Amino acid sequence: QVQLVESGGGLVQAGVSLTLSCAASGRTFSNRDMGWFRQAPGKDREFVAAITWEGRYTYYTDSVKGRFTISRDNAKNTVYLQMRSLEPEDPAVYYCAASRAQRGPTYSIVYYSAKSNYDYWGQGTQVTVSS
């Protein structure tokens, strides 16, 4: 079992930076790929970024490339999402997720962007951007 708790959300002005954290409990965090997803009101939950279990590869949806950075510290059981230059389309509830697979092979972004490949989800943290 993996329990995930996100933090770091809040109200920020457009153009500033914000870093989200996701703290995981359990012994298998370091074996699992991790993803960040977001859900805006009235919209489906969408993929934002992912990082492989060993931290070697990262993946991003096109709208955040160059602005967001996903990273992980397996010693601290924590995954981060650094968000720079926040834009009006970024506000949402941000969720972190842990993969079902452990120490799995590396796949394409199509795999990491699929919600069905993640078994564990946090409760989400709200990010609001003011213009």
ChimeraX commands (.cxc) that place a marker at each C-alpha (Angstrom):
marker #1 position 0.00,0.00,0.00 radius 0.5
marker #1 position 1.08,3.55,-0.75 radius 0.5
marker #1 position -0.51,6.61,0.75 radius 0.5
marker #1 position 0.11,9.96,-0.89 radius 0.5
marker #1 position -0.31,13.44,0.55 radius 0.5
marker #1 position 0.10,16.52,-1.63 radius 0.5
marker #1 position 0.97,19.95,-0.31 radius 0.5
marker #1 position 2.16,23.31,-1.56 radius 0.5
marker #1 position -0.87,24.52,-3.44 radius 0.5
marker #1 position -2.30,27.99,-3.01 radius 0.5
marker #1 position -3.23,31.27,-4.64 radius 0.5
marker #1 position -0.47,32.86,-6.69 radius 0.5
marker #1 position -0.21,35.56,-9.30 radius 0.5
marker #1 position 0.30,34.70,-12.94 radius 0.5
marker #1 position 3.94,34.46,-13.85 radius 0.5
marker #1 position 5.23,33.40,-10.47 radius 0.5
marker #1 position 6.49,29.99,-9.38 radius 0.5
marker #1 position 5.09,27.37,-7.07 radius 0.5
marker #1 position 6.41,23.98,-5.99 radius 0.5
marker #1 position 4.11,21.12,-5.08 radius 0.5
marker #1 position 5.23,18.21,-2.92 radius 0.5
marker #1 position 3.82,14.73,-2.61 radius 0.5
marker #1 position 4.89,12.74,0.42 radius 0.5
marker #1 position 4.48,8.99,0.24 radius 0.5
marker #1 position 4.20,6.41,2.95 radius 0.5
marker #1 position 5.12,2.78,2.52 radius 0.5
marker #1 position 8.24,0.94,1.55 radius 0.5
marker #1 position 7.63,0.72,-2.17 radius 0.5
marker #1 position 7.72,4.38,-3.19 radius 0.5
marker #1 position 11.19,4.11,-4.66 radius 0.5
marker #1 position 10.03,1.20,-6.84 radius 0.5
marker #1 position 7.15,3.06,-8.47 radius 0.5
marker #1 position 6.80,5.51,-11.31 radius 0.5
marker #1 position 5.15,8.71,-10.14 radius 0.5
marker #1 position 2.84,11.06,-11.96 radius 0.5
marker #1 position 1.21,14.43,-11.50 radius 0.5
marker #1 position -2.27,15.02,-12.89 radius 0.5
marker #1 position -4.62,17.98,-12.64 radius 0.5
marker #1 position -8.33,18.53,-12.85 radius 0.5
marker #1 position -10.01,21.86,-13.52 radius 0.5
marker #1 position -13.71,22.39,-12.80 radius 0.5
marker #1 position -15.88,20.68,-15.39 radius 0.5
marker #1 position -12.95,18.97,-17.05 radius 0.5
marker #1 position -11.45,15.52,-16.99 radius 0.5
marker #1 position -8.36,14.79,-14.95 radius 0.5
marker #1 position -5.40,15.26,-17.24 radius 0.5
marker #1 position -1.78,14.20,-17.25 radius 0.5
marker #1 position 0.82,16.81,-16.35 radius 0.5
marker #1 position 4.14,15.04,-15.75 radius 0.5
marker #1 position 5.69,11.73,-14.77 radius 0.5
marker #1 position 9.01,10.41,-13.55 radius 0.5
marker #1 position 10.26,6.84,-13.69 radius 0.5
marker #1 position 10.91,4.93,-10.51 radius 0.5
marker #1 position 14.67,5.40,-10.63 radius 0.5
marker #1 position 14.34,9.05,-11.61 radius 0.5
marker #1 position 16.10,8.63,-14.91 radius 0.5
marker #1 position 13.31,9.70,-17.27 radius 0.5
marker #1 position 10.71,12.44,-17.12 radius 0.5
marker #1 position 7.69,13.15,-19.28 radius 0.5
marker #1 position 5.52,16.23,-19.70 radius 0.5
marker #1 position 2.37,17.23,-21.43 radius 0.5
marker #1 position 3.08,19.80,-24.13 radius 0.5
marker #1 position 1.43,22.71,-22.35 radius 0.5
marker #1 position 3.86,22.59,-19.42 radius 0.5
marker #1 position 7.12,21.69,-21.16 radius 0.5
marker #1 position 9.81,24.19,-20.28 radius 0.5
marker #1 position 7.77,25.57,-17.36 radius 0.5
marker #1 position 7.22,22.60,-15.05 radius 0.5
marker #1 position 9.83,20.21,-13.64 radius 0.5
marker #1 position 9.10,16.92,-11.94 radius 0.5
marker #1 position 11.67,15.42,-9.60 radius 0.5
marker #1 position 11.84,12.90,-6.80 radius 0.5
marker #1 position 13.87,12.20,-3.70 radius 0.5
marker #1 position 13.58,8.52,-2.95 radius 0.5
marker #1 position 15.39,8.93,0.35 radius 0.5
marker #1 position 12.61,11.27,1.47 radius 0.5
marker #1 position 9.78,9.37,-0.22 radius 0.5
marker #1 position 8.76,12.58,-1.94 radius 0.5
marker #1 position 8.03,13.70,-5.48 radius 0.5
marker #1 position 7.96,17.35,-6.47 radius 0.5
marker #1 position 6.43,19.46,-9.20 radius 0.5
marker #1 position 8.12,22.79,-9.68 radius 0.5
marker #1 position 5.86,25.11,-11.63 radius 0.5
marker #1 position 7.25,28.28,-13.17 radius 0.5
marker #1 position 5.55,31.04,-15.12 radius 0.5
marker #1 position 2.10,29.96,-14.07 radius 0.5
marker #1 position -0.54,30.75,-16.68 radius 0.5
marker #1 position -4.31,31.21,-16.58 radius 0.5
marker #1 position -4.85,27.65,-17.86 radius 0.5
marker #1 position -2.86,26.11,-14.99 radius 0.5
marker #1 position -5.36,26.48,-12.11 radius 0.5
marker #1 position -6.71,23.11,-11.03 radius 0.5
marker #1 position -6.59,20.54,-8.30 radius 0.5
marker #1 position -3.25,18.80,-8.68 radius 0.5
marker #1 position -2.98,15.12,-7.81 radius 0.5
marker #1 position 0.04,12.91,-7.48 radius 0.5
marker #1 position -0.20,9.23,-8.30 radius 0.5
marker #1 position 1.92,6.10,-7.86 radius 0.5
marker #1 position 2.08,3.40,-10.47 radius 0.5
marker #1 position 0.77,-0.11,-10.09 radius 0.5
marker #1 position 3.98,-1.54,-11.53 radius 0.5
marker #1 position 7.15,-1.72,-9.50 radius 0.5
marker #1 position 10.61,-1.40,-11.04 radius 0.5
marker #1 position 8.99,-1.74,-14.42 radius 0.5
marker #1 position 10.58,-1.14,-17.82 radius 0.5
marker #1 position 10.55,2.29,-19.41 radius 0.5
marker #1 position 7.67,3.08,-21.72 radius 0.5
marker #1 position 6.58,6.01,-23.85 radius 0.5
marker #1 position 4.64,9.00,-22.60 radius 0.5
marker #1 position 1.43,7.30,-23.70 radius 0.5
marker #1 position 1.86,4.78,-20.89 radius 0.5
marker #1 position 2.74,7.31,-18.20 radius 0.5
marker #1 position -0.11,9.63,-19.14 radius 0.5
marker #1 position -2.77,6.95,-18.68 radius 0.5
marker #1 position -4.57,7.20,-15.36 radius 0.5
marker #1 position -5.32,3.48,-15.45 radius 0.5
marker #1 position -1.64,2.67,-14.85 radius 0.5
marker #1 position -1.68,4.33,-11.45 radius 0.5
marker #1 position -3.18,2.57,-8.46 radius 0.5
marker #1 position -2.60,5.11,-5.71 radius 0.5
marker #1 position -3.76,8.72,-5.63 radius 0.5
marker #1 position -3.48,11.59,-3.23 radius 0.5
marker #1 position -6.34,13.82,-2.18 radius 0.5
marker #1 position -5.15,16.71,-4.32 radius 0.5
marker #1 position -3.98,20.25,-3.68 radius 0.5
marker #1 position -5.63,23.33,-5.17 radius 0.5
marker #1 position -3.64,25.73,-7.32 radius 0.5
marker #1 position -5.27,29.04,-8.13 radius 0.5
marker #1 position -3.73,31.69,-10.36 radius 0.5
marker #1 position -4.77,35.31,-10.27 radius 0.5
marker #1 position -4.17,37.61,-13.21 radius 0.5
marker link #1:1,2 radius 0.2
marker link #1:2,3 radius 0.2
marker link #1:3,4 radius 0.2
marker link #1:4,5 radius 0.2
marker link #1:5,6 radius 0.2
marker link #1:6,7 radius 0.2
marker link #1:7,8 radius 0.2
marker link #1:8,9 radius 0.2
marker link #1:9,10 radius 0.2
marker link #1:10,11 radius 0.2
marker link #1:11,12 radius 0.2
marker link #1:12,13 radius 0.2
marker link #1:13,14 radius 0.2
marker link #1:14,15 radius 0.2
marker link #1:15,16 radius 0.2
marker link #1:16,17 radius 0.2
marker link #1:17,18 radius 0.2
marker link #1:18,19 radius 0.2
marker link #1:19,20 radius 0.2
marker link #1:20,21 radius 0.2
marker link #1:21,22 radius 0.2
marker link #1:22,23 radius 0.2
marker link #1:23,24 radius 0.2
marker link #1:24,25 radius 0.2
marker link #1:25,26 radius 0.2
marker link #1:26,27 radius 0.2
marker link #1:27,28 radius 0.2
marker link #1:28,29 radius 0.2
marker link #1:29,30 radius 0.2
marker link #1:30,31 radius 0.2
marker link #1:31,32 radius 0.2
marker link #1:32,33 radius 0.2
marker link #1:33,34 radius 0.2
marker link #1:34,35 radius 0.2
marker link #1:35,36 radius 0.2
marker link #1:36,37 radius 0.2
marker link #1:37,38 radius 0.2
marker link #1:38,39 radius 0.2
marker link #1:39,40 radius 0.2
marker link #1:40,41 radius 0.2
marker link #1:41,42 radius 0.2
marker link #1:42,43 radius 0.2
marker link #1:43,44 radius 0.2
marker link #1:44,45 radius 0.2
marker link #1:45,46 radius 0.2
marker link #1:46,47 radius 0.2
marker link #1:47,48 radius 0.2
marker link #1:48,49 radius 0.2
marker link #1:49,50 radius 0.2
marker link #1:50,51 radius 0.2
marker link #1:51,52 radius 0.2
marker link #1:52,53 radius 0.2
marker link #1:53,54 radius 0.2
marker link #1:54,55 radius 0.2
marker link #1:55,56 radius 0.2
marker link #1:56,57 radius 0.2
marker link #1:57,58 radius 0.2
marker link #1:58,59 radius 0.2
marker link #1:59,60 radius 0.2
marker link #1:60,61 radius 0.2
marker link #1:61,62 radius 0.2
marker link #1:62,63 radius 0.2
marker link #1:63,64 radius 0.2
marker link #1:64,65 radius 0.2
marker link #1:65,66 radius 0.2
marker link #1:66,67 radius 0.2
marker link #1:67,68 radius 0.2
marker link #1:68,69 radius 0.2
marker link #1:69,70 radius 0.2
marker link #1:70,71 radius 0.2
marker link #1:71,72 radius 0.2
marker link #1:72,73 radius 0.2
marker link #1:73,74 radius 0.2
marker link #1:74,75 radius 0.2
marker link #1:75,76 radius 0.2
marker link #1:76,77 radius 0.2
marker link #1:77,78 radius 0.2
marker link #1:78,79 radius 0.2
marker link #1:79,80 radius 0.2
marker link #1:80,81 radius 0.2
marker link #1:81,82 radius 0.2
marker link #1:82,83 radius 0.2
marker link #1:83,84 radius 0.2
marker link #1:84,85 radius 0.2
marker link #1:85,86 radius 0.2
marker link #1:86,87 radius 0.2
marker link #1:87,88 radius 0.2
marker link #1:88,89 radius 0.2
marker link #1:89,90 radius 0.2
marker link #1:90,91 radius 0.2
marker link #1:91,92 radius 0.2
marker link #1:92,93 radius 0.2
marker link #1:93,94 radius 0.2
marker link #1:94,95 radius 0.2
marker link #1:95,96 radius 0.2
marker link #1:96,97 radius 0.2
marker link #1:97,98 radius 0.2
marker link #1:98,99 radius 0.2
marker link #1:99,100 radius 0.2
marker link #1:100,101 radius 0.2
marker link #1:101,102 radius 0.2
marker link #1:102,103 radius 0.2
marker link #1:103,104 radius 0.2
marker link #1:104,105 radius 0.2
marker link #1:105,106 radius 0.2
marker link #1:106,107 radius 0.2
marker link #1:107,108 radius 0.2
marker link #1:108,109 radius 0.2
marker link #1:109,110 radius 0.2
marker link #1:110,111 radius 0.2
marker link #1:111,112 radius 0.2
marker link #1:112,113 radius 0.2
marker link #1:113,114 radius 0.2
marker link #1:114,115 radius 0.2
marker link #1:115,116 radius 0.2
marker link #1:116,117 radius 0.2
marker link #1:117,118 radius 0.2
marker link #1:118,119 radius 0.2
marker link #1:119,120 radius 0.2
marker link #1:120,121 radius 0.2
marker link #1:121,122 radius 0.2
marker link #1:122,123 radius 0.2
marker link #1:123,124 radius 0.2
marker link #1:124,125 radius 0.2
marker link #1:125,126 radius 0.2
marker link #1:126,127 radius 0.2
marker link #1:127,128 radius 0.2
marker link #1:128,129 radius 0.2
marker link #1:129,130 radius 0.2
marker link #1:130,131 radius 0.2
view
